[in-house]
Amino acid sequence: MYSYKLLERVLKEQCVVNSEAYGNNPVEAKVPKQIPSDSLQNPSDPDATYSGHKGQGYQVQIMETYTDTKDKDSKDKELNLITHVEVEPAHESDAHALMPALESTQQRDLAPTKVLADSLYGSDENCCNAQEQYEVEVVAPTKGERKKDTIPLSDFVTAAHGGVESCPAGHKPQWTKKKKTRHTAAFDCGQCSACPHQGHCPAKPGKKYHYLHYTDKELRVAKRRAYEQSEEFKDTYRWRAGVEATMSEYDRRTGVKQLRVRGLKTVRFRATLKALGINILRAAAVLTTLINGPKHLFAVFSIVKERIVSTWHCLKRLFFAGLPNHVKKWNHHPIYGC
């Protein structure tokens, strides 16, 4: 039985069953921290999971285009659309959502050349894979913070292959070595001992030299952190805040956070249609602006809305005119599922 399987899943994921226990309580509930986030949350919706940040249910991944212009009139004439919608269980990590989104847009000839994303999407692995597979530049803050009392690797002068050519004090290494993705640079002990940056330098003293050990990933992350402090990065990344307004519009206009359906497939279908509705509204607004100018947009919307409401009231009066009173009461109940 389907209900029996759900009960079995609850016992397995959220309870400790002691078959050898004798008494009235052979089943004990697990501590909340021991319950996995992908455990059963609702017997009527087995696909829903749990997120400590979002709660129970599902999450929607959104990708949209943006216009990097400050001119209000030019911005109203640019069409920015949602190009990717994916519904996932709530426990899924955002770090795994970027590559499927790029693959989906690539298949539909909508692949971007640059993506502005949150730090969870901008892992080193995602940045490398996006550049290698799809030639897409990922602009995102790096996770974590560097050690403030240590000179970053980005201050060292490095070659294209990743080897160190000189330290921040201008000293060149005696020799360098690379093994797979790991680099080693050896500096003269006499120079390093007299260097004023010795206490903060990542190069540590050894038997014969001061050694600097690092990986390709550590060097890439260090360079990204240094780039984040530049005005170019700040001017580019500030446009990422626009997607927060899109998510607000997505919920405010369509009510996507309060869907009256259950199941991953059905929720995905509804969420995709609601995103399509947002695109249609945006396209209509841009078309109206191009034809009549922005000052007529609200006037057109008011006229169309008034005509629709007037037509609906006429149809309602015709439909309920000849019905008994007990049937007319149906009209006072809200209609769900529209």
C-alpha positions, 0 to 999 in steps of 0.5 A: 500500500502507498500509505504503508510505504509513506509510514515506513519512510517516516519511521526510517527518516524521523524515528528510531525503532528499537525492535528489542524494546519491550513496553509501550514506546518502542519508537522514539523521535529523532532529534531535529538535527538528526533528521535529513532535510530531504525527509518526508514533510507532508504525506500528501506531498512526498516531493516536498522537502525542508530548508532551514532558510526557506522552510518546507516545500519547493524552490524556484531557480530563475535566470533573466536578462538585464539591461546595464543602462542608467537612462530611464527612457532607454531602459523602458524600451529594452525587453528583459525576459526570464529565460530559465525556470527550474523548480527543485525540492527545497533542500537542494543547494544553489551551487548545483543549479548554475550548470543545468541552467546554462545547459538549458539556455544553450539548448534553446539558443538563449545562452548568456555570455556573462552571468551575475550570480550569488556567492553560492552559485559562484564556486570555483568549480562552477566558474571554471566549468562555465568558461570551459564548456559554454564560454560564459563568464560568471561574476560572483563574490567568493565564499568565505574570507581570506586571512587578514593577517596574511599577504594574499597570493594575488599580491605575488607576480605570477606567470600564465601557467601559475608559477610565481615570478616574484614576491610582493617585496620584489624577490625572485624565487630560487626555483619553482616546481609544479606537480599536477595542480600544486605549486611550490616556490623556494625563496632565499632564506637570507632575503626572507629573513630580512624582509619586513613582510616576514611575519605576514608572508605565506612563505614558511621557512624550511631546511634550505629555503622559505617555501610557498605552497599553493594550488591552482584553485587557491590562486584563482580564488585569491585573484577573484577576491582581489578583483572584487575590490575593484570599481569594475567589479562593483559597477558590474555586479550591482546589476545583480540586485535586479533579480531580487525585484524580479522574484518579488514581482514573480510572487506579487503578480502571480502568487507563485509562493502560494500554489494550490497544487502538490507534487514536483511535476505539477508545481513545475508546470504552474511555476513555468506558466507564471513566469511566462505570464511575467514575460508576456506582461513585460513584452506588452509594456515595452511594446506599448512604450515603443508605440505610444510612449510611457505616459500612455501605459497606465491609461491603456491598462485602465481602459482594458481593465475597465472593459474586462470588468464591465463585460464580466458583470454583464455576463454574470447578470445574464447567467444568474438571472433565471436561477433560483436563489439557493443557486445564486448563493454559489456566486458569493464563494471564491473560485479557486484554481484559476 
